[in-house]
Amino acid sequence: MANGKAPPREMTKATGIGIPTKKIPAKKVRLFDPGAFLTQVGVGRVIVNLKKDQIVFSQGGPANTIYYIQQGKVKLTLVSPTGKEATIALLGAGDFLGEECIANSQPLRMTTATAISEGTALRIDRKEMIRALHQEHDLADIFVSYLLARNLRVQEDLVDQLFNSSEKRLARILLLLAQFGKEGEPETVIPRISQEMLAEMVGTTRSRVSFFMNRFRKLGFIEYNGELQVHRSLLNIVLHD
């Protein structure tokens, strides 16, 4: 600074041009959490409170949303062209509902979904779900795994219907309702479900369901007094040849 001039700024070796030193902040990487996506509201996502016997969607209605059940249980029913109604599935927490609008691009609902207990579900717009599946591989992995598991369950239901007795089919349905075979602890106490609905799912008469339920209770496999409790010992019916 002997000549009265300010010292030069840091010089680049290539050009000799002074460049002020400046730190560039690191760009934040957005981490996607599929668990948060399926449990929190957001763009195209709304949490719906379900009341018992509330219809979530109806057969023949527009299939423009998919649901993720957070709490409670929902039954799927199908009405044939002749007017005969059948319960084809019971779904609970962790299950998707109406996924055929994504997997098969169905424009109309193929079934009617009705809550059989109070609960909550996340309603997701079809376009938002498709966008998320395309962009977020973690979510796509969860969804594909669910579809494969559901497909396997449908095949097991068909084999069960074709080859097993109505007593075994009833025992299997009760165990599935109690979440036996799923990750985590089973829900041994399940929502009240009518014997008529169980008969529809088993493919038998209400009187046969009543007979088997009384037999299961006498053997200590189940208890019901206002609520239905399923014990692990009921597996003996399914596993016994």
C-alpha positions in Angstrom: 0.0 0.0 0.0 3.1 2.2 -0.5 1.6 3.9 -3.6 -1.7 4.6 -1.9 -3.6 1.9 -3.8 -5.6 -0.9 -2.1 -4.0 -4.3 -2.2 -5.3 -6.5 -5.1 -7.9 -9.1 -4.5 -7.1 -12.8 -4.8 -6.0 -13.4 -8.4 -6.7 -16.4 -10.5 -3.6 -18.0 -12.0 -5.2 -18.5 -15.4 -6.4 -15.0 -16.2 -5.2 -12.7 -13.4 -8.7 -11.4 -12.9 -9.6 -10.6 -9.3 -12.5 -12.8 -8.0 -14.0 -12.1 -4.6 -14.1 -15.2 -2.3 -17.6 -16.3 -1.6 -19.0 -19.5 -0.1 -21.8 -21.1 -2.0 -24.3 -22.8 0.3 -24.8 -26.5 -0.2 -28.0 -27.4 -1.9 -30.4 -29.2 0.4 -31.4 -32.7 -0.8 -35.1 -33.4 -0.3 -35.6 -36.7 1.3 -38.9 -38.5 0.6 -40.6 -40.3 3.4 -43.2 -42.8 2.1 -44.6 -43.2 5.7 -45.3 -39.5 5.9 -46.8 -39.4 2.5 -49.3 -42.1 3.5 -50.2 -40.6 6.8 -50.2 -36.8 6.3 -52.3 -34.4 4.3 -50.7 -32.7 1.3 -51.2 -31.9 -2.3 -54.0 -34.2 -3.5 -54.2 -35.9 -0.1 -56.9 -35.6 2.5 -57.5 -37.6 5.7 -61.1 -38.9 5.9 -62.8 -39.9 9.2 -64.8 -43.1 8.7 -67.9 -43.9 10.6 -69.3 -47.4 11.1 -71.4 -48.5 8.1 -70.2 -45.5 6.1 -69.9 -46.1 2.3 -66.4 -45.1 1.1 -67.2 -45.6 -2.5 -69.8 -47.5 -4.5 -69.7 -50.1 -7.3 -70.0 -48.4 -10.7 -68.9 -45.0 -9.3 -66.0 -43.0 -10.8 -62.6 -44.5 -9.8 -60.5 -41.3 -9.4 -59.1 -41.7 -5.9 -57.2 -44.4 -4.0 -57.4 -44.8 -0.2 -54.8 -45.9 2.4 -56.4 -47.2 5.6 -54.8 -45.9 8.7 -57.2 -47.2 11.3 -60.3 -49.4 11.3 -61.6 -52.0 8.9 -63.4 -51.9 5.6 -65.3 -54.6 3.7 -65.5 -54.9 -0.1 -68.8 -56.2 -1.5 -69.7 -57.1 -5.1 -73.2 -57.3 -6.6 -73.8 -59.6 -9.5 -76.0 -58.7 -12.5 -78.7 -60.9 -11.0 -78.6 -58.8 -7.8 -76.7 -61.3 -5.6 -74.3 -59.6 -3.1 -71.2 -61.1 -1.8 -68.5 -59.9 0.6 -65.1 -60.6 -1.1 -62.6 -59.0 1.2 -62.0 -57.4 4.6 -59.2 -54.8 4.7 -57.6 -53.0 7.7 -54.8 -50.7 8.7 -51.9 -50.7 6.2 -54.0 -51.8 3.3 -54.8 -49.8 0.1 -58.4 -49.4 -1.0 -59.5 -48.9 -4.6 -56.0 -49.6 -6.0 -57.5 -51.0 -9.2 -57.8 -47.4 -10.5 -54.0 -47.3 -10.5 -53.0 -50.9 -11.2 -55.6 -51.5 -14.0 -56.6 -47.9 -14.9 -60.2 -48.9 -14.2 -62.5 -45.8 -14.8 -65.3 -47.2 -12.6 -65.4 -48.9 -9.2 -65.7 -52.7 -9.4 -66.8 -53.0 -5.8 -68.5 -51.2 -2.9 -66.3 -50.3 0.1 -68.1 -49.9 3.5 -66.5 -49.2 6.9 -67.4 -51.9 9.4 -65.8 -49.9 12.3 -64.8 -46.3 13.0 -61.4 -45.4 11.5 -59.4 -43.0 9.3 -58.1 -43.3 5.8 -56.0 -41.1 3.5 -57.7 -40.3 0.3 -55.2 -39.7 -2.6 -56.1 -38.3 -6.0 -55.3 -40.7 -8.7 -53.1 -38.3 -10.6 -51.1 -37.4 -7.5 -50.6 -41.1 -6.7 -49.4 -41.8 -10.2 -47.0 -38.9 -10.0 -45.6 -40.0 -6.7 -45.2 -43.6 -7.9 -43.3 -42.5 -11.0 -41.0 -40.2 -9.0 -40.5 -41.9 -5.7 -39.1 -45.4 -5.9 -39.6 -46.1 -2.2 -43.3 -45.6 -2.5 -43.4 -47.6 -5.7 -41.7 -50.5 -3.9 -44.3 -50.4 -1.1 -47.2 -50.3 -3.6 -45.9 -53.1 -5.8 -45.3 -55.3 -2.7 -48.8 -54.7 -1.6 -50.3 -55.6 -5.0 -48.3 -58.8 -5.1 -49.4 -59.7 -1.5 -53.1 -59.0 -2.5 -52.7 -61.1 -5.6 -51.4 -64.0 -3.5 -54.2 -63.5 -1.0 -56.8 -63.8 -3.8 -55.2 -67.0 -5.0 -55.2 -68.4 -1.5 -58.9 -67.4 -1.1 -59.7 -69.3 -4.3 -57.8 -72.5 -3.2 -59.5 -72.2 0.2 -62.9 -72.0 -1.4 -62.3 -74.9 -3.7 -60.5 -77.4 -1.4 -61.2 -76.6 2.2 -64.2 -77.3 4.4 -66.4 -74.4 5.5 -65.2 -74.9 9.0 -61.6 -74.3 7.9 -62.6 -71.3 5.8 -64.3 -69.7 8.7 -61.3 -70.3 11.0 -59.0 -68.8 8.4 -61.2 -65.7 8.0 -61.3 -65.1 11.7 -57.5 -65.4 11.9 -57.0 -63.0 9.1 -59.4 -60.5 10.8 -57.2 -60.8 13.9 -54.1 -60.0 11.8 -52.5 -63.4 12.4 -49.7 -63.9 9.8 -49.0 -60.1 9.4 -46.0 -58.2 10.9 -46.4 -57.1 14.5 -48.6 -58.4 17.2 -52.0 -59.7 16.2 -55.2 -57.8 17.1 -56.9 -60.6 19.0 -60.0 -58.5 19.7 -61.7 -57.7 16.4 -64.7 -55.5 15.6 -68.1 -57.0 15.8 -69.0 -58.7 12.6 -72.3 -60.3 11.8 -72.7 -64.0 11.1 -74.4 -63.1 7.9 -71.3 -61.3 6.7 -69.1 -64.2 7.8 -71.4 -66.6 5.9 -71.0 -64.6 2.7 -67.3 -64.7 3.0 -67.1 -68.4 3.8 -69.7 -69.3 1.2 -72.0 -71.2 3.5 -75.2 -70.5 5.5 -75.6 -68.5 8.6 -76.7 -71.6 10.6 -73.5 -73.4 9.7 -71.4 -70.3 10.8 -73.4 -70.2 14.1 -72.7 -73.9 14.6 -68.9 -73.6 14.0 -68.7 -70.4 16.1 -70.3 -72.2 19.1 -67.9 -75.1 18.5 -64.9 -72.8 18.4 -66.0 -71.1 21.6 -66.5 -74.5 23.5 -63.0 -75.5 22.4 -61.6 -72.3 23.8 -60.4 -71.0 20.3 -62.5 -67.8 20.5 -64.5 -65.8 23.0 -67.4 -63.4 22.3 -69.4 -61.5 24.7 -70.1 -58.1 23.0 -66.7 -58.4 21.3 -65.0 -61.2 19.5 -61.6 -62.4 20.7 -59.6 -64.8 18.6 -56.9 -67.0 20.2 -53.8 -68.4 18.4 -55.1 -71.9 19.2 -57.6 -71.5 16.4 -54.7 -72.2 14.0 -55.2 -75.9 15.0 -58.4 -76.0 12.9 -56.5 -74.6 9.8 -53.5 -76.8 10.2 -55.3 -80.0 11.1 -55.8 -82.4 8.1 
